Amino acid sequence: MKLIIFGATGATGKCIVEQALEQGHLVTAFVRDPSKLGIMHSNLSIAKGDIMNPSSIIPAMQGQDAVLCAIGAPANKTGRIRSEGTRNIIQAMKTTGVKRLICQTSLGYGDSKKILDQTPFIFKHIIVPFVLKKAFADHALQEEYIKQSQLDWIIARPANLTDEAYTGVYKQGFPVTEKKLKMKISRADVADFMLKQLATDTYLRKTPGLSY
């Protein structure tokens, strides 16, 4: 499959790139700074551009089979890079006829807010409303743009991301009332889940949560 990956230089994005290449996909990494990717492979192409500049996305989008999006920003940073960047990606997909969008957001806001009942007091009452407030608001708007897009979308909502190793064993698509969640998952396992969505419609137009 021909895949374009946005957020490819981020920690989760790099995991997606590496696993996609291991699986034999033809990968285009869309990046602002190619030097930050640090991956070389015969099936890897680099597209230099800026997701906040819509005209730079369309040439890289041409001929792709699917889009994987793991764009992000520091939790306390102002701005709407997730939402506005994703809206630009969606527009480029519509312009070029690419239909499949698999996007990573997060657990803990909107209709998944109740899941926070399982997190420590400091996380639910201090970190989320203060440190993560801007990031969660941006994710919520990002999801709204995706849901309105009429694309074949899947939104992956991971719990707290870690740099732990790939396991291939994690909970997915659970209700917000699910008990005994560890409320964490490795970026490598998130990448695993996202790539598996290329070949299944199980979560088509759904927002499955991911956690151990």
Residue pairs with C-beta under 8 A, 6 or more apart in sequence:
1 25
1 26
1 65
1 66
1 198
2 25
2 26
2 28
2 63
2 64
2 65
2 66
3 20
3 25
3 26
3 27
3 28
3 64
3 65
3 66
3 67
3 68
3 198
4 27
4 28
4 29
4 30
4 47
4 60
4 61
4 64
4 66
4 67
4 68
5 13
5 16
5 17
5 20
5 27
5 28
5 29
5 30
5 67
5 68
5 69
5 70
6 13
6 30
6 51
6 67
6 68
6 69
6 70
6 71
6 85
6 89
7 13
7 69
7 70
7 71
7 72
7 104
8 14
8 16
8 17
8 29
8 30
8 31
8 37
8 70
9 29
9 31
9 32
9 33
9 36
9 37
10 70
10 71
10 72
11 161
11 163
11 187
12 70
12 72
12 104
12 161
12 187
12 190
12 191
13 29
13 70
13 71
14 37
14 38
14 39
15 187
15 188
15 190
15 191
16 68
16 70
16 191
16 194
16 195
17 27
17 29
17 37
17 39
17 44
18 39
18 191
19 188
19 191
19 192
19 195
20 27
20 68
20 195
21 27
21 39
21 41
21 43
21 44
23 195
24 43
25 43
26 43
26 45
27 41
27 43
27 44
27 45
28 44
28 45
28 46
28 47
28 60
28 64
29 37
29 39
29 44
29 45
29 46
29 47
30 47
30 49
30 51
30 57
30 60
31 37
31 46
31 47
31 48
31 49
32 48
32 49
32 50
33 48
34 46
34 48
37 46
47 59
47 60
49 56
49 57
49 60
50 56
51 57
51 71
51 81
51 85
51 86
51 88
51 89
52 81
52 84
52 85
52 88
53 88
54 88
54 91
54 92
57 88
57 89
57 92
58 92
58 95
58 96
61 67
61 92
61 93
61 95
61 96
61 98
62 96
63 96
64 96
64 98
65 98
65 100
66 98
66 100
66 101
66 102
66 198
67 89
67 93
67 98
67 100
67 101
67 102
68 102
68 103
68 194
68 195
69 86
69 89
69 101
69 102
69 103
69 104
70 103
70 104
70 194
71 81
71 82
71 85
71 86
72 81
72 82
73 79
73 81
73 82
73 135
73 138
75 131
75 132
75 134
75 135
76 131
76 134
76 135
77 134
77 135
78 134
79 138
80 138
80 141
81 138
82 105
82 135
82 138
82 139
82 141
82 142
83 138
83 139
83 141
83 142
83 144
83 145
86 103
86 142
86 145
86 146
87 145
89 101
90 101
90 145
90 146
90 149
90 151
92 98
93 99
93 101
93 149
93 151
94 149
94 151
99 151
99 152
100 151
100 152
100 153
100 198
101 146
101 149
101 151
101 152
101 153
101 154
102 153
102 154
102 156
102 194
102 197
102 198
103 142
103 146
103 153
103 154
103 155
103 156
104 155
104 156
104 157
104 158
104 190
104 194
105 139
105 142
105 143
105 155
105 156
105 157
105 207
106 135
106 136
106 139
106 157
106 158
107 115
107 157
107 158
107 159
107 183
107 209
107 210
107 211
108 115
108 116
108 119
108 128
108 132
108 136
109 136
109 137
109 139
109 140
110 140
110 143
111 176
111 207
112 157
112 176
112 207
112 209
113 176
114 176
114 177
115 159
115 176
115 178
115 181
115 183
115 209
116 123
116 124
116 128
117 124
118 179
118 181
118 183
119 128
119 183
128 136
143 155
143 207
146 153
146 155
147 153
147 205
152 204
152 205
153 204
153 205
154 197
154 203
154 204
154 205
154 206
154 208
155 206
155 207
155 208
156 190
156 193
156 194
156 197
156 208
156 210
157 207
157 208
157 209
157 210
158 185
158 190
158 209
158 210
158 211
159 181
159 182
159 183
159 184
159 185
159 209
159 210
159 211
159 212
160 183
160 184
160 185
161 184
161 185
161 186
161 187
161 190
162 184
162 185
162 186
162 187
163 186
163 187
164 186
164 188
165 186
165 188
166 186
166 188
166 189
166 192
167 186
167 188
167 189
167 212
168 189
168 192
169 189
170 185
170 189
170 193
170 210
170 211
170 212
171 178
171 181
171 209
171 210
171 211
171 212
172 193
172 208
172 209
172 210
173 202
173 203
173 206
173 208
173 209
174 181
174 208
174 209
174 211
176 209
178 209
181 211
181 212
182 211
182 212
183 211
184 211
184 212
185 210
185 211
185 212
189 210
190 210
193 208
193 210
197 203
